[in-house]
Amino acid sequence: MSLKEKQPEDLKLYYTIGEVSSMLGVNASLIRFWEKEFPALNLKKNKKGNRLFTKVDIQHLKEIYHWVKEQGYTLEGARKKMLAEKKMKSGNGRSGLESERWNTIQALLNELDSLLKR
């Protein structure tokens, strides 16, 4: 079986706005609105102009959803919270993306360690 025939979600690089809105349980229009309100969401677009979401973009949207919908933050409050967390993540000498990759590597190492101890 080739890689194209079997493509688990882990290997997918980009998601459509429809897929993301289903993941979050919100309308696509809300995601487009948040894109305008949160400069940290710097989405890529294909030649047709369709938005392409990475896993990092989806994580940002989940955070925005949590702050606005679940915690009751205003949009301004959520923007400030997002900026503060971004500064905190990059405060260790790594960029936000490097820090996220490092955290993923650490989580994988912890998981491997727990599997080896069984």
PEBELFEN-V64727 format. One record per pair of residues at least 12 apart in sequence whose ideal C-beta (glycine too) atoms are under 10 Angstrom apart, sorted by sequence separation. I is the first residue (numbers start at 0). J is the second residue. D is the distance in Angstrom with one decimal. If there is no record, write none. Layout:
I | J | D
I | J | D
//
This chain:
15 | 27 | 9.3
16 | 28 | 9.6
30 | 42 | 9.2
40 | 52 | 9.1
65 | 77 | 8.9
66 | 78 | 9.3
17 | 30 | 9.9
43 | 56 | 8.5
64 | 77 | 9.4
66 | 79 | 9.8
67 | 80 | 9.9
85 | 98 | 9.6
88 | 101 | 9.9
16 | 30 | 5.9
41 | 55 | 10.0
42 | 56 | 6.0
63 | 77 | 5.7
66 | 80 | 5.6
88 | 102 | 8.6
16 | 31 | 7.5
40 | 55 | 9.9
41 | 56 | 8.3
62 | 77 | 8.2
63 | 78 | 8.9
65 | 80 | 9.7
66 | 81 | 7.7
34 | 50 | 7.4
40 | 56 | 6.4
39 | 56 | 9.5
42 | 59 | 9.8
63 | 80 | 9.2
16 | 34 | 9.4
34 | 52 | 10.0
41 | 59 | 9.5
42 | 60 | 9.9
62 | 80 | 8.1
63 | 81 | 7.1
66 | 84 | 9.9
31 | 50 | 7.8
40 | 59 | 5.8
62 | 81 | 6.6
30 | 50 | 8.0
39 | 59 | 6.1
40 | 60 | 7.2
30 | 52 | 8.5
34 | 56 | 9.4
37 | 59 | 7.4
59 | 81 | 7.2
62 | 84 | 7.6
19 | 42 | 9.9
27 | 50 | 9.0
37 | 60 | 8.8
39 | 62 | 9.5
40 | 63 | 8.0
39 | 63 | 9.0
37 | 62 | 9.7
59 | 84 | 9.9
16 | 42 | 9.0
30 | 56 | 9.7
33 | 59 | 9.0
34 | 60 | 9.1
37 | 63 | 6.2
59 | 85 | 9.5
33 | 60 | 6.8
36 | 63 | 8.6
13 | 42 | 9.9
13 | 43 | 7.5
15 | 45 | 9.9
22 | 52 | 9.3
30 | 60 | 6.6
33 | 63 | 5.6
37 | 67 | 10.0
19 | 50 | 8.4
29 | 60 | 9.6
33 | 64 | 8.6
36 | 67 | 9.6
13 | 45 | 8.6
17 | 49 | 9.8
19 | 51 | 10.0
20 | 52 | 10.0
16 | 49 | 7.3
19 | 52 | 5.0
30 | 63 | 9.4
15 | 49 | 6.8
16 | 50 | 5.0
18 | 52 | 7.7
23 | 57 | 8.1
29 | 63 | 9.8
30 | 64 | 9.6
33 | 67 | 8.3
15 | 50 | 7.5
16 | 51 | 8.9
22 | 57 | 6.7
25 | 60 | 8.7
29 | 64 | 9.0
13 | 49 | 9.7
14 | 50 | 9.2
15 | 51 | 7.6
16 | 52 | 7.1
13 | 50 | 9.2
14 | 51 | 7.4
15 | 52 | 7.5
19 | 56 | 7.9
23 | 60 | 6.2
37 | 74 | 8.0
13 | 51 | 4.1
14 | 52 | 4.5
19 | 57 | 5.9
22 | 60 | 8.5
23 | 61 | 6.9
29 | 67 | 9.6
36 | 74 | 5.3
12 | 51 | 8.4
13 | 52 | 6.5
14 | 53 | 7.8
18 | 57 | 9.1
22 | 61 | 8.2
25 | 64 | 7.0
29 | 68 | 9.5
36 | 75 | 9.1
39 | 78 | 8.0
12 | 52 | 9.8
13 | 53 | 6.4
14 | 54 | 8.1
20 | 60 | 9.5
23 | 63 | 9.3
24 | 64 | 8.6
37 | 77 | 7.5
38 | 78 | 8.0
55 | 95 | 8.4
12 | 53 | 6.8
13 | 54 | 9.3
19 | 60 | 6.6
23 | 64 | 5.6
33 | 74 | 8.4
36 | 77 | 8.5
37 | 78 | 6.1
40 | 81 | 9.2
55 | 96 | 7.0
58 | 99 | 8.1
11 | 53 | 9.7
12 | 54 | 8.3
14 | 56 | 8.2
19 | 61 | 9.7
22 | 64 | 9.9
32 | 74 | 9.3
36 | 78 | 7.3
39 | 81 | 5.5
11 | 54 | 8.5
13 | 56 | 9.1
14 | 57 | 6.6
25 | 68 | 8.1
38 | 81 | 9.3
39 | 82 | 7.4
24 | 68 | 9.5
33 | 77 | 9.1
37 | 81 | 6.6
38 | 82 | 9.1
55 | 99 | 6.7
9 | 54 | 9.4
23 | 68 | 9.2
37 | 82 | 9.7
39 | 84 | 9.7
54 | 99 | 9.3
8 | 54 | 9.4
39 | 85 | 6.7
54 | 103 | 9.9
39 | 95 | 9.2
//
